[in-house]
Amino acid sequence: MAVKRHPDRLQTPKVVGQLRANQVGTQSIKASDKEAELTMHGRRLVAISIRIYLAAARIFSFQQTTKQRGLSVTLSLAASLVCSSALAQGANVPNPKSETPDDVTERRIQKETDHSASRRLKRAAHLVGNQAQAQATNTLASKYDTADEVAKNGAQKKTDQFAKFENLREKGMWLNIPGPADTIDQDKGGVRSALADVGIGYVGWTQSTFVHNQLPNAARSTTANQLYIGQNPTFNTVNFMIVTYDLDRFGIPDGQIIVGAEQQFWTWKPGGPDRVGINTIAYYQTFFDRKLELKLGYLRNQNEFAGTVVGGNAGVNVFGPSSNILYQAGMSNNPAPTPALNLKFNFDDRLYNKVSIQRSLSPDGQFAQITENPVGLNWSTPNAGILLLDEIGYKNKAAPGVPETWLRAGAGFNNSSYTNLQYPNQPRANANSVYYVAVDRQLWQSDIQGSASRGIYGGFSVMYAPPDLNKVSQYFELRLYAKGLFDSRPSDQIAIVATNTAWSNFAVDAALAKGHLVHRDSTVFSGTYTAHLAPGIYTSVGLTYINNPTSITYTRQTGHALNLLVSTSIFF
């Protein structure tokens, strides 16, 4: 096999020529039988050295990795040592016969020639070793540089990979549903990309929650007689699937069609009840360079107004009790969407005003609404009228040195026929309302340059509804929460929340007149830690203390509640 010549590598033919010259010189020496034997021995050694160097040169010329170059250097050095040692041993073999002066001279010349060849071989091996070491060092450095570049390019490529899906996420909500990058399937198999190419986006998730009172005097009862969530071990699961279609490709500014379905199951039916039906069917677009936003269809205004989820992320929390006062005022929600038309006017990128004309929920409550319209496609339910909502707000996202802030205040007016709690025997009234103010402010940014949204937040909510038409008349909430408090857990959330719910004095007095044991309010303290375990997987664990866990009436055995909550959300 021919050895490829290279200017930076060992010139094998030159070494071979030198060795052949030594061989010719050796053949020209007049020697005795022992000297002829020595000459034959020298030939063998020269042949061996040539084969070893040829092998080393071949190996060196074809090796690409640092490990293989090291092997080539090792073989070269081994060849040098073997040849030097063998030549030295051959030259020093004693002659049993008496030597003439000519013999001594010839032996001296042979020895000097052998030593000269040995030195040349060692020098060549040294050059080969130095060259291989230099190339190995350069290759290693190149690999480290390449690894850094690959890491940077990989991160950039991943960001760019999911950026194309942003326009396919549902628009017009304050609620942040995790995007494709934060799902368990992401874009495996290219399915999401293939759908995106034709304008289709999707997100699905399942949320399972378990609640159980840990206090020994929880007044256990049969599930049929259960009075509140957690009195008996309570489990519920909610499953969503939302599909969007991009109309922006047809020239409609930010145009989008949204279709969603929802299924829920509860072991305690008053918490639900069970249903399978629509979650939303909506159309969205903007006007005047996004100054005006339009959304209409079967909407769940719970995700459009007020902001009732601590932290604003669907993956790291469950809906709190503040939702109850809004539901009784008629606001639509995930298990109970209703026809609505929403308009939002953006004065700038922070200040806005949002209004809604919505078909109200049943004035008899959430349970009645779902029971009478489980699929959600009915235009209305008995006694339900129109709910007008108006919210004005100021909202800016977190940026380096700019804390996140959201101020909002809203009011709702409902002409549905409500039972008058002050005069229950009178005809239903048609003038209900609700009012709310809420504030959330980032108090400290823990990673200003890396992720400005990480840090500590504080907030409060105050809500009011007239006590003559609403069982829940007042609601107060204080909250302190942290996003990504620990560098090792940058997307976890910790929340501490205190709430107070005041019942309608007319409803309390009516229950008291019937001889029931009553309380006028309920106070709750809760602490929850939500861990982002993996893309698309969140788990919340918390404890909630409730001094009066039932609504208005209770029994002497009811006591307090210390509910353990475990909730898992999986997005795909």
N, C-alpha and C positions, 0 to 999 in steps of 0.2 A: 504494500500500500504506500503510495507516494506521500511524503510529508509536505504540507503547504508552507511556502516561505512567507515570512512576516518580518518586517523590519524591527519589531520590538521583541521578537522571540529568538530562541537559540538557533544559530545557524548550523544545523547538524552536518551538512556536507563538509564544512571546514574542519570540524572535529574529526570526521571520518577520514579526511585526507591526511590529517596529521597522524592519526593512528596507523594508516596504511604506510606512511613514510617510515614510521618507527618499525613497522613489520618488515619492510624491505631492508632497513638497516640491520635488523636482527638476522635476516637470512644471509646477509653478506659476511657475517662474522664466521671465522674459521673456528670450529669448536670440535671437541671430542664427542664421543657418543653421549656423554652426560650433557654436553652443551647442546647437541642436537635435540635431546629430550627436553632441555630447557626452552629451546626455540619453539618446539611443538606446544609446550605448555603456555608460552607467551602468545602464540597464535590463538589458542583457545580463549585466553583471557581477553585478547583484543576483540575477538568475535563476540564474546559475551557482553563486553562493555558497549560495543556498537549496538547490539540488539536491545540492551537496556535503555540506552539513550534514545534510540528510535522509538521504543515504546513510550518513554517519558514524553518525547516531543509530540507523538500522536495524541496521547492523553491530554497534554497541555493545550494543543490546538483545538480540541473539540469540547473542552469543558466550558460551562457557562456560569456555574454557581460557585460561590466561595468555597464550599466544601470540596468540590471537585478540583479546584485549583490547588487547594491544600494537599490533596492526594498526589497531584502532579509534582509539587515541590518535594514531597516526601520521597517519591520514586527517584527523582533526580539526585537528591542528596544520598539516597541509598546506593545508587549506581556509582557515585563518586567515591563513597567509602569502600564499596566492594572492590572497585578497580584499583584504587590506591593500595588497599591492603593486599590484594592478590599480586599486583606488580611488585610490591616491596618484598613479599614472601618469595616470589619467583626469582628476583634478583639476588636474594641473599641465600639461595640454596648452596650449601657447601659442596665443593668438588673433591671427591676422595682421591683423585689422581694428583700427582705433583704438577704444579702449574709453571709454565714458562713465562718470561717477562712479557712476551707478546700476548699470552693468554690473559695475564693480569691487566694489561692495557685494554684489551678488548672488553674484559668484564667491567672495567671502570667506565668505558664509553657507553656500554649497554645500560649500566646503572644510572649514569647521568641522563641518558635519553629517556629511560623509564621514569625517572623523577620529574623530568621536564614535562612529559605527557601527563603525569599525575597532577602536576600543578595546574596545567591547562584545564584538565577535567574539573578540578575543584573550583577554579575561577569561573568556568562556564556554569557549573551548578549553582554557584553563589549568585551569578547574574540572573539565572532563571528564578531562583528563590525570591530575590529582591523584586523582580518584575511581577511575579505572581502575587506577592504580598501587597504591592502597591495597587495592582488591579483589584484585588479582593477588598482593600480598604475603600477604593473609589466606588466599587459596586455596592458595598454596605451603606456608604453615605448616600448614594443615589437611591437605595431602597428606602431609607428613612425619609428622604425628601419626598419620594413618591408616595409614601404612606400618609404624610401630612397633607399632601395635595389631594389624595383620594378621600381622606376624611372630610376636608373642606368641601370638595366637590360633591361628595355624597350627601352631606347635610344640605347643601344648596339644591342638589337634585331632588332630595326628598321634599323640601319646601316647595319647589316648583312643581313637583309631581301632584301635590294636593291643592295647589293654588287654583288650578283649573276647575275645581269642584265648588269653589266659593259661591259662584253665581247661581249654583243649583240648590243651595240651602234655602230653607223657607225664609221669606222676607216679611218685614212689617211687625215683628215681635220684639219685646224686650227680653224674653226668655232665651237663654243661650243653650241650644241643643248641640252637643258635641258634633264636630264635623267629621268627614271621612277619615282624617288622620287619626282621630281618637275613636276608632271602632275596632272590633275584634277581627274583621275581615279586611279592612282598609281597601286595597285594590288588588287582592289576590286573584290571580288568573286573568286580570285585566277586565273583569266583568263590569266594574264601576266605570272604567274608562270607555268601554264599548258603549255603555248606555249614555254616558256624558257626550259622546260624539254625536248622538242623535237628540241631545237636549234633555235627557232624563236623569234626574237625581233621586236618591232615596235615602231614608234613614229609618231604622227600626230599633226598638228597645223594649226590654222587659224589666219591670221593677217589682221585686218581691219584698214584702215587709212583714216582720213578725214582732208583735208587741205583747208583753206579759207583765202583769203587776207582781212585783217581788215582795210586797209586804204580806205578812202572814194573815192579817185580818181583812183580806180583800173581799169577803162576803161572796165566795164562789157560788155560782148558780148554774143552772142549765143554760145552754147557748140561747134558747128561746127567751129566757128571762134576763139575759145580759143587758146591763144598763149603759156600759161605756166600753170603749176600746181598751182591751187589756185586762178587764175584769176576769175573763177567762182568756187563755192563750188565743190570740187573734192573729189570723194570717190573711193577707190579701196579696193578689198579684194583678198587675196591670200591664197589658201588652199593646204596643203601638206600632203602626206602620204608616209612614208618610212618603208619598211620591210627588215629585215636582216635575214640571215641564217648562223649559225655558222658551219664552216668547220674544226675548230680546233679539234673537236671531232673525226675527221677522220685522225688525224695526220698531217694536213696541218697547219704549224705554223701561228697562228693568222688569219687563212683563213676565208673569209667572202664573201657572195654574198649579194649585196644590190640592191633592186628594189624600185623605187619611182615614184609617180605621182604628178602632180601639176595642179591646176586650178586657173585662175585669171580673175578678172573682173574689168574694169575701166569705169568710167563715161566719162573721157577724153581719147579717144582711142589712141592718140599718146603716152600716158604714158605707154601703154601696148604693144600690143593690147590684147583683150580677147583671151583666149586659154584654152584647156584641152588637156593634153598630158603627156609624161613621164618627170620625173625630173632627174632620173638616172637609169641606169642599169649597175652595176659594179661588178668587182671581185677584191678582195684584199688579199694579203698575204705578209709575211716577209721572209727574208733569212738571214743566217749567224748570228743567235742570234740577230735579229732585226737591224742589220747594214744596210740592204737594204730592202726598202719597194716598193712593186709593186701594182699599181692600174690601171686597164684598163676597158674600156667599154664606155658607154655614160656618160661623166663626166661633172660637172659644176665647172670649174677651178676657178671661182670666190671664191669658198670655199676652194681652195687648195693653192692659191698664194696670195701674196700682203697684205692681212689682211685689208680690207676696212671698217669693222664694228667697230665703236668706242666701246672699251671694250671687243670685241670678243665674245659676247653672243647674240645668235639669239633672245632671249627673251626680250632684253632690248634696242634694237635699230632697226632702219631701214637703208637700204643701202644708203650711202651718194653719193654725186655727183662725188666723185673720181672714182666711177665705170665707169662713162661715157667714160673717156679716155682709159680705159682698154677694154671696149666693142668695141669701134671703131677700136681698134687694133686687134680685133678678138677673145678675151677671152670669153669662154663659161660661162654660168651662169644659175641660177635656171629656168627661163622660156625658156632658149635656150641652152640645153645640146647638146654636139656634141661628136663624137667618139674621144677618146684620150687614150694615154698610158703614165702614170706618173711613174717616178722612183725617189726615195729619198734615198740618201746615208747619214747615220748618222755617222759622224766622232767620236762623243761621244754622251752623252745624251743632249748636248746643240748645238753643231755646226753641220750644215747640208748643203747639196746641193741637190736641187730638180729640175728635168727637166721634160719637157712634150713635147710630139709630139701630136698635136691636130688639128683636122679638124677645120679650121677657121670659125667664123661667116661670114655672108654676108658682103662684103666690103661696101655695101650700107647702113649698119646700123642695129641696133637691131630690129627696126620695120619691115624692109624688111625680116630679118631672120625669125621672128615669122610668118609673113604673108605667106611666101613661104613654111614654114615647121612648121605648128602649133603643130602637134603631137610630132615632134622632132625625129622621127625614120629615116628620110631621111639621107642618107650618106652625102650628100652635097647639097649646093644651088648654083645658078648661080654665077660665078666669084669667088667663095670661093676656097681657096687653103689650105696650111698647115701653121700652126702657131707653131713655136718652142719657148718654154719658158724655162728660166733658172733663178733660184733664189738661192742665197746663204744667209744663215742667222745664227743668234745666238739667241737662245731662252732658257730661264730658268724660271721655274715656281716659284711663291712666296713661301718662306719657312721662318720659324722664323729667323729673322735677315738677310734674303737674299731677297732683293726687286726683283720683277718680271721685266724682261728685254726682249725685242724682237727687234733685229736689223735685217733688211732684205733689200736686194738690188737685183733687177731683170731686165731682159731684154727680149724682145720678138721680133722675126723676122718672118714676114708674107710674103708669095709669092702670095697672092691673087691679083686679078686685081682691083686696086683702081683708081678712077677718079683723074686725076692730077688737083689740084686746081690752080696751077700756069699756066698751059696750058690746060684749060678745053676742047679745041677742039682736043687735041692730043689723041692718043690711051691710054688706061688705063696702069698704071704703076704696076710693080710687085715686089716692094721692100719696103714694109712698115716696121716700127719698133716702139717700145715703150720702155721707160726706167723709172725705179722708184727706189726711196730710201725711206724707212720709219723706224721710230724709236718710240718705246713706252717704257717708263720707270716708274716704281713705285717710287714716290718721298718720300712717307711717309707711314709707316705701322701703322694703327690705333689699330690693335688688333693682336700683334705679335704672342702670344701664342695660342689664340683662333682660329683666321682665318687670316692667314698671307696675303691673297690676298686683304683684306680690306684696304683702304687707298686712297691716292691721286696719280694720274698719270698725266704724261705729254707726249706729242708726237707731231710729225710732219711728213708730207709726201710731197715729191716733185716728180712730174711726167712730162715726156716730150715725145712728139711725133712730128715727122717732120711736119712743117706747110704746105708743098706742097701736103700732102696726108690726112691730118687730120684736121677737123674743130676745134677741141679742141687741142691746141698745148702745153699749159703749165697748170699745176695745182699745187697749193700750199695749204697746210692745216696745221693749228696749232690747237691743242686740249688740253684741260685740263679737266680731269674728275675724279670723285670720286666713289669708290665702297664701299657701306656700311658705309657711313660717320657718320651716327647716330646709336648709339647702339640699339635704338628701331626699326630701319629699316636696319638690317644688309645686306640685299640683294637688296636694292635700288641703283640706279645710277643717278648721276648728271653729265651732260656733257655741256661744253661750247666750241664751235668750230667756228673758223674763216677760210674762204676759199677764194681763188682768182683763177678764171678761165680765162685764156687768150686765145682769139680766134686766129685762123690762120690769119696772116696778108694778105695772098693771098686771102682768102675767104672774109675778110673785104673789101679789095680793090675792089674786083669784085662786091660786093654789093653796094659799094659807087659809082662805075662807072655806075651802073644802076639807080642811083638817090635815093636810099634808105637812110633813117636815120640809122646810124650804131653806135655801140659802140665796143670797142676793148677788153673789159674784163667785168667781173661780180664779185662783192664782196658780200660775204654772212657772216652774223653773226647769230649764233643760240644758243639757250639755251634750254635744254630738261631735264625734270625730269621723270625718269622711276620708278614707284612704283611696287614692287612685292606684289600684293594684297593677294595672296593665292597660295598654290601649283599649278603650271601650269598656273597662270594668271598674266600677266604683262600689265600695262597701262602707256603709255608715253604721256606727255603733254608738248608742247614747243612752242616757238615763234622764227620765222626766218625772219630776215630783209635781203632783196635783193635789191641792188641799181639798177641793170639792170636785171630784171627777165626773159627777153626773150634771145634768143641766140645771133644773130648778128644784125638783123634788128629790128626796133621798130617804133612805131608811137608817135606823140606828146602827145597822151592821155594815153600812157602806164604807165608812172610814175614808182614809186617804189612799192615794195610789203612788207607787214608785215604779213606773213602767220602764222595763228594759226594751229598747228598740234596736232591732238589727234589720238593715235594709240593704239590698244589693241591686244595682242597676247595670245592665249589660246592653251595650249599643253595637249595632251592626249596620 
